[in-house]
Amino acid sequence: MLFRSVPVPISWGKDHLEVFVRAEDGSLMRRAWKGNETFSEWENLGGPISSDPVAVSWGPGHLELFARGTDNALKRKVWTGKGFSAGWEDLGGKLAGRPAAISWGNGHLELFARGIDEALYHKSWTGKGWSDWQNLGGQWPGNPAVESWGPGHLALFCRGKDGALYHKSWTGSGWSEGWDNLQRDITHDPAPISWGPGHLEVFARGSNGSLWHRWWKP
C-alpha cells in the first residue's frame, strides 16, 4: 500500500493506540492497537481527502478526525465508541492546507486552518454545535500549529512570510491583540508541546538546517 502523508498516531486511553494516514487514492486509512502485540489490518475510512489528517481526543473513548476535502472544505469524522461515523461531515470553509485541532478540556474542541486568502481561521465546538469561522488575520505561507497548556489556555503558532515565528494566545476571555514576533528564521511549520500547566515548548527547523527551540514557563 502506498501513502501520501506522514502517519498520525494518537492514543485516547490506556492500551489504545490509533494511527492514520492518507493513501495514494486520497482515502483515509487506519490501524489500531488495543493492548496486544498485533496491530489490526488496515481499515479504509473513506474519502477522498486532500491534506494530511489530524486526530484529536477530548477524553477516553472520544476521537475526532479532520482533513481538508477535495472541495477545500473542512471534513470531520467521529469515533462513536463502536465505530466511526458514516461519511464525512462538512464543516465548511475554504482551506489552503492541513488543519490544526486541539482540545483543552472535556468536550472542548478548537480548529484552525489557513484559508485560500492565506488568513488564519478558527472554529470551535461550543457544546451544542459548531461556531462560525472566525478570521484571526495575518498572511501565512504554512500551516498553523496549536497547543494547550491547561484548561482555557491556547497557544497558536504560525510561520510568517518573513520566516519569523509568530504567536497568539487565548486565555478564556478572548484572543491576545496582534501576533507576537518570536523572531528566528524558520523554514517549516512549527511544532509546539506542553508537558504541564504553564509550561510550553516550541520547535522549528531553521534556514541553516538546525533545530531551534524556545520555551515559556511561569
C-alpha positions as CSV (number, residue, x, y, z in Angstrom):
1,M,0.0,0.0,0.0
2,L,1.3,3.4,-1.0
3,F,0.7,6.5,1.2
4,R,0.8,10.3,0.5
5,S,1.1,11.7,4.0
6,V,3.0,11.3,7.2
7,P,1.5,8.9,9.8
8,V,-0.6,10.5,12.5
9,P,-0.6,8.5,15.8
10,I,-2.9,9.2,18.8
11,S,-4.0,7.5,22.0
12,W,-7.4,8.1,23.6
13,G,-6.8,5.9,26.6
14,K,-4.7,3.2,28.3
15,D,-3.7,0.4,25.8
16,H,-5.5,2.2,22.9
17,L,-3.3,3.4,20.0
18,E,-4.5,4.5,16.6
19,V,-2.6,5.5,13.5
20,F,-4.0,7.3,10.5
21,V,-2.5,8.0,7.1
22,R,-3.7,9.3,3.7
23,A,-3.5,6.7,0.9
24,E,-2.4,7.4,-2.6
25,D,-6.1,7.4,-3.8
26,G,-7.0,10.0,-1.1
27,S,-8.7,7.6,1.2
28,L,-8.0,7.8,5.0
29,M,-6.5,4.6,6.3
30,R,-6.4,3.4,9.9
31,R,-4.7,0.7,12.0
32,A,-5.4,0.2,15.8
33,W,-3.6,-1.4,18.7
34,K,-5.7,-2.5,21.8
35,G,-3.3,-3.9,24.4
36,N,-1.9,-6.8,22.5
37,E,1.2,-7.1,20.3
38,T,-0.6,-7.1,17.0
39,F,-2.0,-4.1,15.1
40,S,-5.3,-4.5,13.3
41,E,-5.3,-4.8,9.5
42,W,-5.7,-1.5,7.5
43,E,-9.2,-0.1,7.6
44,N,-10.4,2.2,4.9
45,L,-12.3,5.2,6.4
46,G,-13.2,6.7,3.0
47,G,-12.5,10.0,1.4
48,P,-11.2,11.5,-0.7
49,I,-9.2,14.0,1.4
50,S,-6.6,16.4,0.1
51,S,-4.5,17.0,3.2
52,D,-2.7,15.1,5.9
53,P,-5.3,14.0,8.5
54,V,-5.5,15.5,12.0
55,A,-6.6,13.4,15.0
56,V,-7.6,14.7,18.5
57,S,-9.1,13.2,21.6
58,W,-11.0,15.2,24.2
59,G,-11.5,12.2,26.6
60,P,-11.3,8.4,26.9
61,G,-13.2,6.8,24.1
62,H,-13.6,10.0,22.2
63,L,-11.8,10.6,18.9
64,E,-12.2,13.2,16.2
65,L,-10.6,13.2,12.7
66,F,-10.3,16.3,10.5
67,A,-8.9,16.8,7.0
68,R,-9.3,19.1,4.0
69,G,-11.6,17.7,1.4
70,T,-11.1,17.8,-2.4
71,D,-13.5,20.8,-2.4
72,N,-11.2,22.6,0.1
73,A,-13.8,22.4,2.9
74,L,-13.0,21.1,6.3
75,K,-14.2,17.5,6.8
76,R,-14.9,15.7,10.1
77,K,-15.3,12.0,11.1
78,V,-16.0,10.8,14.7
79,W,-15.3,7.6,16.7
80,T,-18.6,6.8,18.4
81,G,-17.4,4.1,20.7
82,K,-18.5,1.3,18.5
83,G,-17.2,2.5,15.2
84,F,-16.6,5.6,13.0
85,S,-19.4,7.8,11.8
86,A,-20.6,7.1,8.3
87,G,-19.3,9.5,5.7
88,W,-17.6,12.8,6.4
89,E,-19.3,15.8,8.0
90,D,-18.8,19.1,6.1
91,L,-17.7,22.0,8.4
92,G,-17.4,24.5,5.5
93,G,-14.6,26.9,4.9
94,K,-12.1,27.3,2.1
95,L,-8.8,25.7,3.3
96,A,-5.4,26.1,1.7
97,G,-3.6,23.4,3.7
98,R,-3.8,21.0,6.6
99,P,-6.0,22.0,9.6
100,A,-4.9,22.0,13.2
101,A,-7.1,20.7,16.1
102,I,-6.8,20.8,19.9
103,S,-8.8,20.0,22.9
104,W,-8.2,22.0,26.1
105,G,-10.8,20.1,28.2
106,N,-13.6,17.6,28.3
107,G,-16.0,18.4,25.4
108,H,-14.0,21.4,24.1
109,L,-12.6,21.3,20.6
110,E,-10.8,24.1,18.7
111,L,-10.0,24.1,15.0
112,F,-7.6,26.3,13.0
113,A,-6.8,26.4,9.3
114,R,-5.2,28.7,6.7
115,G,-7.8,30.0,4.2
116,I,-7.2,30.3,0.4
117,D,-6.7,34.0,1.1
118,E,-3.8,33.0,3.4
119,A,-5.5,34.4,6.5
120,L,-5.9,32.2,9.6
121,Y,-9.4,31.0,10.5
122,H,-10.8,29.5,13.8
123,K,-13.8,27.3,14.5
124,S,-14.8,25.9,17.9
125,W,-17.2,23.3,19.3
126,T,-19.5,25.2,21.8
127,G,-21.0,22.1,23.5
128,K,-24.2,22.4,21.4
129,G,-22.8,22.9,17.9
130,W,-20.0,24.5,15.9
131,S,-19.3,28.2,15.8
132,D,-19.0,30.1,12.6
133,W,-15.5,30.6,11.2
134,Q,-13.6,33.5,12.9
135,N,-10.9,35.3,10.9
136,L,-7.8,35.8,13.0
137,G,-6.0,37.7,10.3
138,G,-2.4,37.5,9.0
139,Q,-0.9,36.2,5.8
140,W,0.7,32.8,6.4
141,P,2.7,30.6,3.9
142,G,2.3,27.5,6.0
143,N,0.0,25.6,8.3
144,P,-0.8,26.7,11.9
145,A,0.1,24.7,15.0
146,V,-1.7,24.9,18.3
147,E,-1.1,23.6,21.8
148,S,-3.0,23.9,25.2
149,W,-1.1,24.1,28.5
150,G,-4.2,24.0,30.7
151,P,-8.0,24.4,30.7
152,G,-9.0,27.5,28.8
153,H,-5.4,28.2,27.5
154,L,-4.4,28.0,23.9
155,A,-1.1,28.9,22.2
156,L,-1.2,29.3,18.5
157,F,1.9,29.5,16.3
158,C,2.4,30.3,12.6
159,R,5.4,30.9,10.3
160,G,5.3,34.3,8.7
161,K,6.3,35.2,5.2
162,D,9.4,36.8,6.7
163,G,10.4,33.4,8.1
164,A,9.8,34.5,11.7
165,L,7.8,32.5,14.2
166,Y,4.6,34.2,15.3
167,H,2.4,33.5,18.4
168,K,-1.1,34.4,19.6
169,S,-2.7,33.3,22.8
170,W,-6.2,32.7,24.1
171,T,-6.9,32.8,27.8
172,G,-10.6,32.0,28.1
173,S,-11.9,35.6,27.7
174,G,-10.5,36.3,24.2
175,W,-7.5,36.4,21.9
176,S,-4.4,38.4,22.6
177,E,-4.1,41.5,20.4
178,G,-2.0,41.1,17.3
179,W,0.7,38.5,16.9
180,D,3.9,38.2,18.9
181,N,7.0,38.0,16.7
182,L,9.3,35.4,18.3
183,Q,11.9,36.0,15.6
184,R,14.3,33.4,14.2
185,D,14.4,32.4,10.5
186,I,12.4,29.1,10.2
187,T,11.6,27.2,7.0
188,H,8.8,24.8,8.1
189,D,5.7,24.6,10.2
190,P,6.5,24.8,14.0
191,A,5.8,22.1,16.5
192,P,4.6,23.1,20.0
193,I,4.1,20.9,23.0
194,S,3.2,21.3,26.7
195,W,4.4,19.0,29.4
196,G,2.4,20.6,32.3
197,P,0.3,23.6,33.4
198,G,2.0,26.8,32.3
199,H,4.9,25.0,30.5
200,L,5.1,25.5,26.8
201,E,7.9,24.4,24.3
202,V,8.1,25.1,20.6
203,F,10.4,23.6,18.0
204,A,11.1,24.6,14.4
205,R,13.7,24.0,11.7
206,G,15.9,27.0,10.8
207,S,17.1,28.1,7.4
208,N,20.5,26.7,8.3
209,G,19.0,23.2,8.8
210,S,19.4,23.3,12.6
211,L,16.6,22.6,15.0
212,W,15.6,25.6,17.1
213,H,13.8,25.6,20.4
214,R,12.1,28.2,22.5
215,W,10.2,27.8,25.7
216,W,7.9,29.7,28.1
217,K,7.2,29.0,31.8
218,P,5.6,31.0,34.6
